[in-house]
Amino acid sequence: MSRFIQRLQALAVVFSVICTIPTVWANHHEHEAQASQTSGMIKGEVRRIDAENRKITIKHEAIPDLDMAAMTMTFRLADTISIDKLKPGDKIRFSLGKVEGKWVVVAIETDSTP
């Protein structure tokens, strides 16, 4: 009888592993898709900086890659972005990436081109 229980337990372990594979696979591909969703560099102008909440308001040009018209929007900043030297009125170039389903500024630099 104990041999039967051991086999039953082994079968239960195999079954539970098999059942989790689709979930792990789906989560991996969702994360991979989010990481690949980024924009090119976009021209804009800093309108407001909320350093405490790590948000920046940018008046930006149209973003054809994202089918987004020119407008003024507030974006979150990725943890890797330093905003110490930015101020309202600065001309910038920035890139967006999708993080947890939301567009986040993942790269930013001052733009000295006219």
C-alpha positions in Angstrom: 0.0 0.0 0.0 2.8 2.4 0.8 4.2 1.9 -2.7 0.9 2.9 -4.1 0.8 6.1 -2.0 4.4 7.0 -3.1 3.4 6.7 -6.7 0.3 8.7 -6.2 2.3 11.5 -4.5 4.8 11.5 -7.3 2.0 11.7 -9.8 0.5 14.6 -7.9 3.9 16.5 -8.0 4.2 15.9 -11.7 0.7 17.0 -12.3 1.1 20.2 -10.3 4.3 21.1 -12.2 2.6 20.5 -15.6 -0.3 22.7 -14.6 2.0 25.6 -13.8 4.0 25.5 -17.0 1.3 27.5 -19.1 1.2 30.2 -16.4 5.0 30.6 -16.2 5.2 30.6 -20.0 2.5 33.3 -20.4 4.1 35.5 -17.7 7.5 35.2 -19.4 6.1 36.2 -22.7 4.0 39.1 -21.3 7.1 40.5 -19.5 9.2 40.0 -22.7 6.5 41.8 -24.8 6.4 44.7 -22.3 10.2 45.1 -22.4 10.1 45.3 -26.1 7.5 48.0 -26.3 9.5 51.2 -26.4 9.4 54.3 -28.4 12.2 56.0 -30.3 13.5 59.3 -29.0 10.8 62.0 -28.8 11.3 65.7 -28.7 9.6 67.6 -26.0 9.7 70.4 -23.4 9.6 70.0 -19.7 6.5 71.8 -18.3 6.6 70.5 -14.7 8.6 68.3 -12.4 7.2 66.4 -9.5 10.4 65.1 -7.9 8.6 63.7 -4.8 6.4 61.4 -6.9 8.9 60.9 -9.7 6.7 62.4 -12.4 7.4 64.8 -15.2 4.9 66.7 -17.4 6.1 67.0 -21.0 4.8 68.9 -24.0 5.8 66.5 -26.7 5.6 66.1 -30.4 3.5 63.4 -32.1 4.7 59.9 -31.4 3.8 57.9 -34.6 5.2 54.6 -33.1 2.5 54.8 -30.4 -0.2 56.4 -32.6 -0.2 59.4 -30.2 -0.8 63.0 -31.2 1.3 65.9 -30.0 0.1 66.9 -26.5 1.1 67.7 -22.9 1.2 64.6 -20.7 2.5 63.6 -17.3 4.7 60.5 -17.2 6.3 58.5 -14.4 10.1 58.3 -14.5 12.0 55.0 -14.5 14.0 54.5 -11.3 17.2 54.8 -13.4 16.4 58.4 -14.5 18.0 61.3 -12.7 16.1 64.6 -12.9 18.3 66.7 -10.7 19.5 68.9 -13.6 16.1 69.2 -15.4 13.9 72.3 -15.0 10.7 73.5 -16.6 11.3 75.0 -20.0 14.2 72.6 -20.8 14.1 71.2 -24.4 14.5 67.4 -24.1 14.6 64.2 -26.0 13.1 61.2 -24.2 12.1 57.6 -24.8 9.1 55.7 -23.3 8.9 52.1 -22.3 5.9 50.1 -21.0 6.3 49.1 -17.4 3.5 47.2 -15.7 1.1 48.3 -18.5 1.9 52.0 -18.3 4.2 54.3 -20.4 7.2 55.4 -18.4 10.1 57.7 -19.3 13.0 55.2 -19.6 15.6 57.6 -21.1 15.9 61.4 -21.1 18.5 63.9 -22.3 18.6 67.7 -22.9 18.2 68.6 -26.6 20.4 71.4 -27.8 19.2 71.2 -31.5 17.0 74.2 -32.6 
